[in-house]
């Protein structure tokens, strides 16, 4: 079997990383338009850096949980039987990788990477970013940003995602809100390909009615 698994913030909640759209989530405490848009970064890069530096510190002190481990084991087991698992995550953490998942498609980017607005270079980034931080590739300061997808920006690798959906025979969404597009539309795309769909959530997502099965 070939599985397409989409994971959202709920998967990492058990590791102590906040979800976004729950009543007590990150966007209930902070205004995303002031912290997670290209315009916010252009207007006040220090404020945006401070927010992501805090999230980076929280991530570095977190550990993968049982859900991350189970998905890594599932991928290994499927590969041993000639199958495969395409793991696509909306999360910007690296907990899937730390749990042993070898291939993870980060459609919203990665918190532990930086991107230079000057030369476009991407690089690992485990330290705090500041406006004065210089790009290791071009040497320019004031141009580095977290390598994450902000509101108003296109998610990464949508063509690869559609190809993987077309090749899968089961689509599973785990810990997603079902309210953020285009990810919330993957279930409809999967159904269009004739793929069985399943949602695994503590509470029904906003698009739970679209799934063949909810657990």
C-alpha positions in Angstrom: 0.0 0.0 0.0 1.0 3.6 -0.6 -0.1 6.0 2.1 -0.2 9.8 2.0 -0.2 11.2 5.6 -0.8 14.8 6.3 0.1 16.0 9.9 -0.8 19.2 11.6 -0.1 21.0 14.8 -2.1 18.5 16.9 0.6 15.9 16.3 3.2 18.0 18.1 0.9 19.3 20.8 1.9 16.3 23.1 5.5 17.4 22.8 4.6 20.8 24.3 4.4 22.8 21.1 1.3 24.9 20.8 -1.4 24.5 18.3 -2.6 27.5 16.3 -6.3 27.7 16.0 -7.6 26.2 19.2 -9.1 28.7 21.8 -5.8 28.6 23.7 -3.6 28.3 20.6 -0.8 30.6 19.4 -3.0 32.8 17.2 -5.4 33.3 20.1 -2.5 35.0 22.0 -0.7 36.7 19.1 -1.8 38.6 16.0 -0.6 36.6 13.0 -0.8 39.6 10.8 1.9 41.3 13.0 4.2 38.3 13.2 3.7 35.9 10.2 3.5 38.0 7.0 6.1 39.4 4.7 4.6 42.8 5.5 5.1 42.4 9.2 8.7 41.4 8.7 9.4 44.4 6.5 7.8 46.7 9.0 9.3 45.3 12.2 11.9 42.6 11.7 13.1 42.7 15.3 9.6 41.9 16.6 9.2 39.0 14.1 12.6 37.6 14.9 11.9 37.7 18.7 8.7 35.7 18.1 10.4 33.0 16.1 13.5 33.0 18.3 11.2 32.0 21.2 9.5 29.3 19.1 12.9 28.0 18.1 14.0 27.8 21.7 10.8 25.9 22.6 11.4 23.5 19.7 15.0 22.8 20.7 13.8 21.8 24.2 11.0 19.6 22.9 11.2 15.9 22.1 9.2 13.7 19.6 6.2 11.9 21.0 4.6 8.5 20.4 2.8 9.8 17.2 6.0 10.9 15.6 7.6 7.5 16.5 4.6 5.5 15.2 4.7 7.3 11.8 8.4 6.6 11.5 7.9 2.9 12.3 5.0 2.7 9.8 7.1 4.1 7.0 9.8 1.6 7.7 7.3 -1.3 7.8 5.7 -0.3 4.6 9.0 0.1 2.8 10.0 -3.4 3.9 6.8 -4.8 2.3 7.3 -2.9 -1.0 5.0 0.0 -0.1 5.6 3.6 0.8 4.5 6.5 2.9 4.6 10.1 1.7 4.7 12.2 4.9 3.6 15.8 4.4 3.5 18.1 7.4 2.1 21.6 8.0 4.4 21.8 11.0 7.6 23.7 10.9 9.3 21.7 13.6 11.8 18.8 13.1 10.2 16.3 15.4 9.3 13.8 12.6 12.9 13.7 11.6 14.2 13.3 15.2 11.8 10.4 15.6 13.3 8.6 12.6 11.3 9.7 9.6 13.8 9.8 6.7 11.7 11.8 4.3 9.4 14.6 5.4 7.8 17.1 3.0 7.6 20.4 5.0 4.9 22.4 3.0 5.2 25.3 5.4 8.9 25.4 5.7 11.3 24.7 8.6 11.8 26.7 11.7 15.4 25.5 12.1 16.4 26.9 8.7 17.0 30.5 7.5 16.6 32.1 4.1 18.3 35.1 2.8 16.1 37.7 1.0 19.2 39.0 -0.8 20.7 35.9 -2.4 18.1 33.3 -1.7 20.5 31.0 0.2 19.0 28.6 2.7 20.9 27.3 5.7 20.5 25.4 9.0 19.7 27.8 11.8 19.6 26.7 15.4 20.7 30.0 16.9 18.8 33.2 17.3 18.3 35.4 14.3 18.6 39.1 14.6 18.5 42.0 12.2 22.3 42.3 12.4 22.8 38.6 11.6 24.8 38.3 8.4 24.1 35.7 5.7 26.8 33.0 5.5 26.6 32.9 1.7 26.5 36.6 0.6 27.7 38.3 3.8 24.8 40.8 3.9 23.2 41.6 7.2 19.5 42.4 7.7 18.3 40.0 5.0 17.9 36.7 6.9 14.4 35.5 7.8 13.0 32.2 9.1 12.6 29.7 6.3 8.9 29.3 6.9 5.8 30.0 4.8 4.0 33.1 6.0 0.4 34.1 5.4 0.1 35.3 1.8 2.9 33.0 0.6 2.6 29.8 -1.4 3.2 26.5 0.4 6.2 24.5 -0.8 6.1 21.6 -3.3 2.5 21.6 -4.3 3.3 19.7 -7.5 5.0 16.9 -5.5 2.1 16.8 -3.2 -0.4 16.3 -6.0 1.7 13.6 -7.6 1.9 11.7 -4.3 -1.8 12.0 -3.8 -2.4 10.6 -7.3 -0.2 7.6 -6.5 -1.6 6.9 -3.0 -4.4 4.4 -2.1 -5.1 5.9 1.3 -5.0 9.5 2.5 -4.8 10.1 6.3 -4.9 13.5 8.0 -3.7 13.6 11.6 -3.9 16.5 14.0 -5.1 19.0 11.4 -7.6 21.8 11.9 -9.1 21.4 8.4 -9.3 25.1 8.0 -6.0 26.1 6.4 -5.9 25.9 2.6 -4.6 24.4 0.4 -3.9 21.6 2.9 -7.6 21.5 3.9 -8.4 20.7 0.3 -6.2 17.6 0.0 -9.0 15.4 1.2 -11.2 16.6 -1.7 -8.3 16.0 -4.1 -7.8 12.5 -2.8 -11.5 11.7 -3.2 -11.2 13.0 -6.7 -8.5 10.4 -7.3 -10.8 7.7 -5.9 -8.6 7.3 -2.7 -10.1 6.3 0.6 -9.7 9.0 3.3 -9.4 8.9 7.0 -9.1 11.6 9.7 -7.5 11.0 13.1 -8.1 13.8 15.5 -9.0 14.3 19.2 -11.9 16.4 18.0 -13.5 16.7 14.5 -11.7 19.1 12.2 -13.6 21.8 10.2 -13.7 19.5 7.2 -14.3 16.2 9.0 -17.5 15.6 6.9 -15.3 15.3 3.8 -13.6 12.1 5.1 -14.8 8.5 4.6 -13.8 7.7 8.2 -13.0 9.7 11.3 -11.3 8.4 14.4 
